[in-house]
Amino acid sequence: MSITNGETQMKNLMDEATYARANVDTALDDASERGGAMLDAAQDAAYSIEESLEEVIAQRPLATVGLALGLGFIIGMTWRR
């Protein structure tokens, strides 16, 4: 029993599909790892900002309240227009 040209082409297509699937899986894994690293970096930055804000609020509570009131006033004036 000999292998026909059609069978050879079918085997080549199956091999190419397997190779393509492996490439897609690799790309998805890489993207997932990069996304996880970016999420970790964003969480670290948010935590750092939170710590800084807590420290500033503790050191200057009246200035913090004044700043919040001022920002609220400016935002309110902007939305009114």
Buried (B, 14 or more C-beta within 10 A) or exposed (E): EEEEEEEEEEEEEEEEEEEEEEEEEEEEEEEEEEEEEEEEEEEEEEEEEEEEEEEEEEEEEEEBEEEEEEEEEEEEEEEEE
